[in-house]
Amino acid sequence: MTSPSIVRTSTAELYDAHVLKNYARAPLTLVRGRGTQVWDDAGKAYLDFTSGIAVSAVGHCHPHWVAAVQRQAGELIHVSNLFRNPQQGELARRLVQRAGPGRVFFCNSGAEANETLIKLARLHGMKKAGGEEARCFKIICAQHAFHGRTFGGMSATPQEKIQKGFRPMVPGFAFAEINHLASFAELIDDGTAAIFIETIQGESGINPCTPEFLAGLRQLCDRHNLLLMIDEVQCGIGRTGRFYAFEHAGITPDAIGMAKGLGGGFPIGAMWVAERHAELFQPGNHGTTFGGTPLACAAALAVLDVIERERLLEKVTAQSGPWHAALRQLVADFPQQVTGVRGQGYLVGLQLTSEPGPYLAALRERGLLAPSAGGNVVRLLPPLNATPEELAQSVQILRAVFAAKR
Ligand SMILES: *Cc1c(COP(=O)(O)O)cnc(C)c1O
């Protein structure tokens, strides 16, 4: 028998030896977080503008969130969806309050929320086709979209790097050009069930739909009896200064997918569907073991509490003005390196003229964590409760990096 090992293996070694190599990870091990700050295992502090990819909506370890999760963990964690739990009921009420008359299904991730939307579209198409299956199921999505890594999500994501190696995809997806209404209109036929789109494309580089375009999609869907399904997984839950980013366009979708920021770090996804389509789902035709546990819903309720009590939508709106202006000044000062600022609120992309990798490393070196996005973009995703000082600090760090690379 071998004696228990007393050799301490580093986290990096453990990852090298045992974790699946499906990520090109930054060489950084994070061990603690408070608010907008995280610390690595050497004690170095960083301003976290990754927020776990738009997840930590109220920062790390917000006291109200921690207390709510601790309280719920000691009360009841999981019961399955064979029974009711008070937290799921209350969270559904709060989301319906935000989205409008309708119903909510809870799951665990963005991809699962979107799978539910895709299944909703299939049910709607079957109803449209007089109850006949597999006749009306086309979903029109946008070029450069990102909807997740499941087979449905991948099939709605027309990107080589996502689909390569996994074909054949699920049939029934077509792709049109964002902000080009005619390109969507010309794909509509009798076999079309839905239009499915991100309000602001996140992964592909922060590409927003214009309000006019979204209003046009709403009209198209009304005219052709299609569902307008909006993926708010990244842009929703306050990130743009409205609870849902589509609110800026004044439209009402037929269904919404959400996840990332909803649990503030606890995994939870949700689909909202308008009341008039909610009966498409019947007992038995969809389900999940983990979706909507008391613990996950308590975490999400705490996020909604903090957004309301601390007036974070108002703060994001007010503070993003000066922050964006300071970022645009970087474009003016370093035109060889950065050519544009896109997005809304705290969902921002800086368009670089070259690969973001070296910039992300230099930012990290100077204490700012930010993710890239497609098309040479650096994404900036501060928590919704980032202070004006932290926003200003991010600009200082970016400025120092651009200046050093000039
Ligand atoms: C992240 C993301 C998803 C996938 O969410 P997961 O929780 O990673 O499954 C889907 N759609 C959009 C717009 C996203 O940003």
PDBQT file of the ligand as one rigid body, heavy atoms in Angstrom, charges set to zero:
ROOT
HETATM    1  C1  LIG A 501     -23.138  32.497 -22.718  1.00  0.00    +0.000 C 
HETATM    2  C2  LIG A 501     -24.224  32.527 -23.701  1.00  0.00    +0.000 A 
HETATM    3  C3  LIG A 501     -25.006  31.389 -23.960  1.00  0.00    +0.000 A 
HETATM    4  C4  LIG A 501     -24.694  30.038 -23.352  1.00  0.00    +0.000 C 
HETATM    5  O1  LIG A 501     -24.837  30.050 -21.976  1.00  0.00    +0.000 OA
HETATM    6  P1  LIG A 501     -24.174  28.849 -21.115  1.00  0.00    +0.000 P 
HETATM    7  O2  LIG A 501     -24.615  29.156 -19.712  1.00  0.00    +0.000 OA
HETATM    8  O3  LIG A 501     -22.703  28.931 -21.308  1.00  0.00    +0.000 OA
HETATM    9  O4  LIG A 501     -24.751  27.596 -21.616  1.00  0.00    +0.000 OA
HETATM   10  C5  LIG A 501     -26.061  31.514 -24.848  1.00  0.00    +0.000 A 
HETATM   11  N1  LIG A 501     -26.345  32.690 -25.438  1.00  0.00    +0.000 NA
HETATM   12  C6  LIG A 501     -25.613  33.789 -25.213  1.00  0.00    +0.000 A 
HETATM   13  C7  LIG A 501     -25.989  35.073 -25.879  1.00  0.00    +0.000 C 
HETATM   14  C8  LIG A 501     -24.520  33.753 -24.349  1.00  0.00    +0.000 A 
HETATM   15  O5  LIG A 501     -23.775  34.836 -24.156  1.00  0.00    +0.000 OA
ENDROOT
TORSDOF 0
